[in-house]
C-alpha cells in the first residue's frame, strides 16, 4: 500500500511539474496575428514571422498587439513578397533573420542603428535593390547576403564589420566599387564571384586569407595588391579575370591552393609583382608569366 501511495504522489508531482513547464513556456513564446503580420511574442517582445500584405511601400509598426514592441524580423518573414518595393523598419529592431527579404522587389532599404548583423541570404535575389544603408553597429555580413542583387551599384560597409560570409556579393553584376573596412580579417570563398563590373578593390591590411574563387570572373578587375598579412589564397581566385594586368604579392611566403589556383587561367599578359625569393615568383616561372621584383 505504501508503495502505491508513493507512486500516486510521484505521478501527481510529475503532472504538476508538466503543467508548470507548459504554463511557463506559453508565457515566454506566444504566436499572434495583427493586421498583415504574424508574429511571436518572446519574453515580452515581438518577432515578425510572416507578412501577408499586398506589398508596395510598407512601414512596419514599432508595436503590435496593442503595445508589444517589435524588436526582430524572423527568418523568411518577407521572403518572395515580389510586390514589396520599399520598407521602413522601426528603430527598435535589433536583428534580421536569414532570408528575411529574399526575392523581394525592394529598391532601397535603411537598416536600423541597433542591428549588429546581416543574416545569411537576407537580400539574395533582390534584383531591384539599388542602394542600401548599413548602420555603424553592423559587425558581420552573412553568407550570400546580397547574392544576385544585380542592380546594386555600390555599397559602403561600416568600419565595425570584421566578418563577410561566403558569396556575400556573388553575382552583383552592376557593383562597380566597394570599400572594405580595415577590421576585415578574411575574404571568404566566392565573395565577389561574377562581379563583372568591379574595377578595383583595396584589400585591408589585416586580411590573412582569401578563399576559393573570391574574385572569379571579375571581368573589370585590372590590378590588385595582396597585403603582406595574407598567408593563404584559395583555388581559382583570379580565374577568368580577363583584364587583370597585374597582381602584386606583398608577402614572400603566401601559399596557394595547388589543386586549382591556376595562374595559367589568367591572361598571359598579367604581370606578377613580388619579392625576389617568394612563392609568387615560383608560380610566375611555372606558368611563364612576367615577373617584376618589388624594390
Kinemage of the C-alpha trace (Angstrom):
@kinemage 1
@onewidth
@group {chain A} dominant
@subgroup {mainchain}
@vectorlist {calphas} color= white
{ca unk a 1} P 0.000 0.000 0.000
{ca unk a 2} L 2.811 2.396 0.896
{ca unk a 3} L 4.454 1.810 -2.486
{ca unk a 4} L 1.140 2.558 -4.253
{ca unk a 5} L 0.754 5.798 -2.330
{ca unk a 6} L 4.293 6.826 -3.264
{ca unk a 7} L 3.586 6.063 -6.936
{ca unk a 8} L 0.434 8.188 -6.851
{ca unk a 9} L 2.276 11.069 -5.200
{ca unk a 10} L 5.109 10.835 -7.734
{ca unk a 11} L 2.649 10.809 -10.624
{ca unk a 12} L 0.899 13.823 -9.155
{ca unk a 13} L 4.141 15.734 -8.799
{ca unk a 14} L 5.133 14.925 -12.392
{ca unk a 15} L 1.754 16.176 -13.601
{ca unk a 16} L 2.098 19.416 -11.663
{ca unk a 17} L 5.625 19.968 -12.953
{ca unk a 18} L 4.484 19.361 -16.535
{ca unk a 19} L 1.700 21.917 -16.156
{ca unk a 20} L 4.119 24.453 -14.694
{ca unk a 21} L 6.543 23.938 -17.605
{ca unk a 22} L 3.723 24.337 -20.141
{ca unk a 23} L 2.476 27.494 -18.466
{ca unk a 24} L 5.984 28.950 -18.325
{ca unk a 25} L 6.646 28.110 -21.958
{ca unk a 26} L 3.358 29.585 -23.081
{ca unk a 27} L 4.113 32.785 -21.201
{ca unk a 28} L 7.533 33.018 -22.875
{ca unk a 29} L 6.565 32.263 -26.504
{ca unk a 30} L 3.152 33.112 -27.968
{ca unk a 31} L 2.044 33.280 -31.600
{ca unk a 32} L -0.332 36.050 -32.631
{ca unk a 33} L -1.773 37.919 -35.620
{ca unk a 34} L -2.151 41.662 -36.130
{ca unk a 35} L -3.276 43.001 -39.496
{ca unk a 36} L -0.809 41.828 -42.153
{ca unk a 37} L 1.671 40.447 -39.638
{ca unk a 38} L 2.022 37.085 -37.987
{ca unk a 39} L 4.340 37.437 -35.025
{ca unk a 40} L 5.644 35.632 -31.996
{ca unk a 41} L 5.947 37.134 -28.557
{ca unk a 42} L 9.228 36.088 -26.989
{ca unk a 43} L 9.932 37.333 -23.476
{ca unk a 44} L 7.551 40.226 -23.962
{ca unk a 45} L 8.941 41.329 -27.348
{ca unk a 46} L 7.551 40.759 -30.840
{ca unk a 47} L 9.323 38.979 -33.685
{ca unk a 48} L 7.628 39.228 -37.073
{ca unk a 49} L 7.484 35.768 -38.605
{ca unk a 50} L 5.304 36.375 -41.674
{ca unk a 51} L 3.992 39.291 -43.721
{ca unk a 52} L 0.761 38.642 -45.648
{ca unk a 53} L 0.022 42.075 -47.112
{ca unk a 54} L -0.120 43.266 -50.715
{ca unk a 55} L 3.348 44.818 -50.701
{ca unk a 56} L 4.164 48.224 -52.152
{ca unk a 57} L 5.595 50.720 -49.667
{ca unk a 58} L 5.411 49.086 -46.252
{ca unk a 59} L 6.000 50.629 -42.833
{ca unk a 60} L 6.481 48.069 -40.096
{ca unk a 61} L 4.793 49.285 -36.909
{ca unk a 62} L 7.000 49.748 -33.872
{ca unk a 63} L 4.411 47.911 -31.763
{ca unk a 64} L 1.990 45.062 -32.406
{ca unk a 65} L -0.916 43.587 -30.495
{ca unk a 66} L -1.730 46.700 -28.551
{ca unk a 67} L 1.702 47.540 -27.270
{ca unk a 68} L 4.272 44.774 -27.772
{ca unk a 69} L 7.488 46.285 -29.124
{ca unk a 70} L 8.794 44.875 -32.430
{ca unk a 71} L 12.472 44.011 -31.930
{ca unk a 72} L 13.231 41.439 -34.617
{ca unk a 73} L 12.318 40.245 -38.092
{ca unk a 74} L 12.372 36.464 -38.267
{ca unk a 75} L 13.700 34.071 -40.887
{ca unk a 76} L 11.916 34.376 -44.270
{ca unk a 77} L 9.412 36.892 -42.866
{ca unk a 78} L 9.068 38.776 -46.183
{ca unk a 79} L 10.502 36.078 -48.426
{ca unk a 80} L 9.321 36.221 -52.060
{ca unk a 81} L 6.976 39.172 -51.454
{ca unk a 82} L 7.571 40.200 -55.043
{ca unk a 83} L 5.450 43.357 -54.806
{ca unk a 84} L 7.376 44.747 -51.837
{ca unk a 85} L 9.128 47.847 -53.207
{ca unk a 86} L 10.164 49.730 -50.067
{ca unk a 87} L 10.101 49.141 -46.361
{ca unk a 88} L 10.572 51.222 -43.236
{ca unk a 89} L 11.900 49.248 -40.273
{ca unk a 90} L 11.350 50.606 -36.744
{ca unk a 91} L 14.426 51.731 -34.829
{ca unk a 92} L 13.738 49.212 -32.068
{ca unk a 93} L 14.630 46.268 -34.326
{ca unk a 94} L 17.941 44.674 -33.328
{ca unk a 95} L 18.078 41.567 -35.536
{ca unk a 96} L 17.040 40.493 -39.035
{ca unk a 97} L 16.802 36.765 -39.736
{ca unk a 98} L 18.060 34.661 -42.622
{ca unk a 99} L 16.194 35.026 -45.948
{ca unk a 100} L 14.114 37.838 -44.405
{ca unk a 101} L 13.781 39.810 -47.680
{ca unk a 102} L 14.820 37.103 -50.143
{ca unk a 103} L 13.370 37.591 -53.623
{ca unk a 104} L 11.535 40.866 -52.973
{ca unk a 105} L 11.395 43.878 -55.323
{ca unk a 106} L 12.965 46.276 -52.819
{ca unk a 107} L 14.806 49.136 -54.478
{ca unk a 108} L 16.349 50.644 -51.337
{ca unk a 109} L 16.403 49.985 -47.617
{ca unk a 110} L 17.783 51.597 -44.478
{ca unk a 111} L 18.770 49.290 -41.616
{ca unk a 112} L 18.116 50.496 -38.030
{ca unk a 113} L 21.070 51.594 -35.927
{ca unk a 114} L 20.742 48.785 -33.376
{ca unk a 115} L 21.131 45.939 -35.878
{ca unk a 116} L 24.526 44.265 -35.444
{ca unk a 117} L 24.457 41.543 -38.113
{ca unk a 118} L 23.042 40.907 -41.571
{ca unk a 119} L 21.939 37.274 -41.755
{ca unk a 120} L 22.549 34.735 -44.481
{ca unk a 121} L 20.702 35.276 -47.789
{ca unk a 122} L 18.777 38.252 -46.339
{ca unk a 123} L 18.700 40.160 -49.653
{ca unk a 124} L 19.522 37.314 -52.001
{ca unk a 125} L 17.794 37.659 -55.396
{ca unk a 126} L 16.617 41.209 -54.651
{ca unk a 127} L 17.301 42.124 -58.256
{ca unk a 128} L 15.795 45.640 -57.997
{ca unk a 129} L 17.867 46.696 -54.963
{ca unk a 130} L 19.927 49.720 -55.991
{ca unk a 131} L 21.115 51.083 -52.659
{ca unk a 132} L 21.311 50.062 -49.033
{ca unk a 133} L 22.412 51.905 -45.913
{ca unk a 134} L 24.101 49.838 -43.222
{ca unk a 135} L 24.481 51.316 -39.720
{ca unk a 136} L 27.754 51.596 -37.831
{ca unk a 137} L 26.703 48.860 -35.429
{ca unk a 138} L 26.800 46.079 -38.043
{ca unk a 139} L 29.674 43.702 -37.314
{ca unk a 140} L 29.091 40.852 -39.758
{ca unk a 141} L 27.616 40.160 -43.193
{ca unk a 142} L 26.114 36.685 -43.584
{ca unk a 143} L 26.843 34.203 -46.352
{ca unk a 144} L 25.188 35.002 -49.709
{ca unk a 145} L 23.538 38.048 -48.092
{ca unk a 146} L 23.481 40.104 -51.311
{ca unk a 147} L 23.932 37.363 -53.878
{ca unk a 148} L 22.379 38.180 -57.255
{ca unk a 149} L 21.477 41.761 -56.336
{ca unk a 150} L 22.001 42.618 -59.977
{ca unk a 151} L 21.011 46.307 -59.678
{ca unk a 152} L 23.300 47.152 -56.732
{ca unk a 153} L 25.952 49.582 -57.970
{ca unk a 154} L 27.933 50.398 -54.831
{ca unk a 155} L 27.948 49.732 -51.114
{ca unk a 156} L 29.948 51.108 -48.200
{ca unk a 157} L 30.405 48.772 -45.263
{ca unk a 158} L 30.668 50.209 -41.731
{ca unk a 159} L 34.087 50.261 -40.116
{ca unk a 160} L 32.984 47.811 -37.440
{ca unk a 161} L 32.475 44.945 -39.902
{ca unk a 162} L 35.039 42.194 -39.310
{ca unk a 163} L 33.366 39.226 -40.995
{ca unk a 164} L 31.999 38.819 -44.529
{ca unk a 165} L 30.372 35.465 -45.282
{ca unk a 166} L 30.875 33.207 -48.275
{ca unk a 167} L 29.439 34.551 -51.533
{ca unk a 168} L 28.127 37.700 -49.831
{ca unk a 169} L 28.234 39.789 -53.041
{ca unk a 170} L 28.337 36.986 -55.593
{ca unk a 171} L 26.810 37.907 -58.976
{ca unk a 172} L 26.248 41.569 -58.125
{ca unk a 173} L 26.837 42.300 -61.783
{ca unk a 174} L 26.497 46.101 -61.547
{ca unk a 175} L 28.691 46.538 -58.469
{ca unk a 176} L 31.499 48.855 -59.545
{ca unk a 177} L 33.023 49.707 -56.188
{ca unk a 178} L 33.044 48.598 -52.586
{ca unk a 179} L 35.011 49.830 -49.590
{ca unk a 180} L 36.092 47.091 -47.227
{ca unk a 181} L 36.549 48.132 -43.569
{ca unk a 182} L 40.011 47.971 -42.025
{ca unk a 183} L 38.867 45.407 -39.467
{ca unk a 184} L 38.097 42.675 -42.014
{ca unk a 185} L 40.446 39.725 -41.471
{ca unk a 186} L 39.382 37.315 -44.206
{ca unk a 187} L 37.699 37.278 -47.600
{ca unk a 188} L 35.665 34.120 -47.883
{ca unk a 189} L 35.031 31.878 -50.880
{ca unk a 190} L 33.140 33.375 -53.843
{ca unk a 191} L 32.534 36.723 -52.091
{ca unk a 192} L 32.903 38.735 -55.326
{ca unk a 193} L 32.456 35.934 -57.860
{ca unk a 194} L 30.912 37.200 -61.112
{ca unk a 195} L 31.002 40.845 -60.030
{ca unk a 196} L 31.707 41.581 -63.662
{ca unk a 197} L 31.882 45.399 -63.363
{ca unk a 198} L 34.075 45.588 -60.267
{ca unk a 199} L 37.081 47.559 -61.499
{ca unk a 200} L 39.188 47.787 -58.360
{ca unk a 201} L 39.272 46.867 -54.705
{ca unk a 202} L 41.580 47.630 -51.796
{ca unk a 203} L 42.166 44.642 -49.545
{ca unk a 204} L 42.589 45.709 -45.892
{ca unk a 205} L 45.981 45.041 -44.253
{ca unk a 206} L 44.550 42.715 -41.589
{ca unk a 207} L 43.279 40.162 -44.109
{ca unk a 208} L 45.148 36.870 -43.713
{ca unk a 209} L 43.282 34.611 -46.142
{ca unk a 210} L 41.386 34.806 -49.423
{ca unk a 211} L 39.005 31.935 -50.158
{ca unk a 212} L 38.355 29.857 -53.250
{ca unk a 213} L 37.021 31.779 -56.239
{ca unk a 214} L 36.813 35.058 -54.326
{ca unk a 215} L 37.313 37.176 -57.480
{ca unk a 216} L 36.369 34.588 -60.075
{ca unk a 217} L 35.182 36.216 -63.351
{ca unk a 218} L 35.599 39.790 -62.128
{ca unk a 219} L 35.894 40.872 -65.741
{ca unk a 220} L 36.558 44.544 -64.997
{ca unk a 221} L 39.328 43.980 -62.442
{ca unk a 222} L 42.609 45.363 -63.795
{ca unk a 223} L 45.016 45.469 -60.853
{ca unk a 224} L 45.069 44.072 -57.342
{ca unk a 225} L 47.501 44.228 -54.442
{ca unk a 226} L 47.660 41.399 -51.904
{ca unk a 227} L 48.650 42.662 -48.419
{ca unk a 228} L 51.661 41.332 -46.550
{ca unk a 229} L 49.485 39.613 -43.957
{ca unk a 230} L 47.829 37.263 -46.458
{ca unk a 231} L 49.285 33.817 -45.845
{ca unk a 232} L 46.915 31.701 -47.923
{ca unk a 233} L 44.984 32.056 -51.156
{ca unk a 234} L 42.406 29.530 -52.267
{ca unk a 235} L 41.729 27.927 -55.618
{ca unk a 236} L 40.564 29.775 -58.726
{ca unk a 237} L 40.739 33.181 -57.048
{ca unk a 238} L 41.504 35.119 -60.242
{ca unk a 239} L 40.247 32.663 -62.838
{ca unk a 240} L 38.524 34.313 -65.831
{ca unk a 241} L 39.674 37.809 -64.778
{ca unk a 242} L 40.382 38.586 -68.419
{ca unk a 243} L 41.511 42.222 -67.931
{ca unk a 244} L 43.788 41.628 -64.958
{ca unk a 245} L 47.038 43.447 -65.802
{ca unk a 246} L 48.948 42.861 -62.564
{ca unk a 247} L 48.865 41.111 -59.209
{ca unk a 248} L 51.173 42.385 -56.516
{ca unk a 249} L 52.072 39.945 -53.730
{ca unk a 250} L 53.486 41.769 -50.712
{ca unk a 251} L 54.462 38.614 -48.837
{ca unk a 252} L 57.246 36.224 -49.739
{ca unk a 253} L 55.513 33.242 -48.138
{ca unk a 254} L 51.938 33.375 -49.400
{ca unk a 255} L 50.767 29.831 -50.067
{ca unk a 256} L 48.420 28.847 -52.875
{ca unk a 257} L 45.883 26.042 -53.188
{ca unk a 258} L 47.907 23.921 -55.571
{ca unk a 259} L 44.895 21.880 -56.583
{ca unk a 260} L 43.412 24.641 -58.689
{ca unk a 261} L 44.965 28.010 -58.012
{ca unk a 262} L 45.736 28.095 -61.692
{ca unk a 263} L 47.650 31.193 -62.669
{ca unk a 264} L 47.504 29.846 -66.205
{ca unk a 265} L 43.799 30.735 -66.261
{ca unk a 266} L 44.533 34.465 -66.032
{ca unk a 267} L 45.704 36.386 -69.132
{ca unk a 268} L 49.235 35.578 -70.234
{ca unk a 269} L 49.899 39.333 -70.191
{ca unk a 270} L 49.237 39.566 -66.451
{ca unk a 271} L 52.309 40.707 -64.554
{ca unk a 272} L 53.159 39.128 -61.205
{ca unk a 273} L 54.867 41.501 -58.779
{ca unk a 274} L 56.606 40.143 -55.694
{ca unk a 275} L 59.829 39.524 -53.804
{ca unk a 276} L 62.900 38.038 -55.475
{ca unk a 277} L 62.620 34.951 -53.310
{ca unk a 278} L 58.944 34.163 -52.992
{ca unk a 279} L 56.255 31.656 -53.836
{ca unk a 280} L 54.784 34.280 -56.178
{ca unk a 281} L 57.978 34.223 -58.242
{ca unk a 282} L 57.890 30.429 -58.337
{ca unk a 283} L 54.357 30.463 -59.702
{ca unk a 284} L 55.173 33.112 -62.264
{ca unk a 285} L 58.037 30.949 -63.512
{ca unk a 286} L 55.861 27.846 -63.563
{ca unk a 287} L 53.255 29.470 -65.805
{ca unk a 288} L 55.624 31.621 -67.884
{ca unk a 289} L 54.217 34.903 -66.616
{ca unk a 290} L 56.136 38.163 -66.458
{ca unk a 291} L 57.618 38.736 -63.005
{ca unk a 292} L 58.672 42.071 -61.540
{ca unk a 293} L 60.700 42.278 -58.339
{ca unk a 294} L 59.383 44.548 -55.567
{ca unk a 295} L 62.048 47.162 -54.920
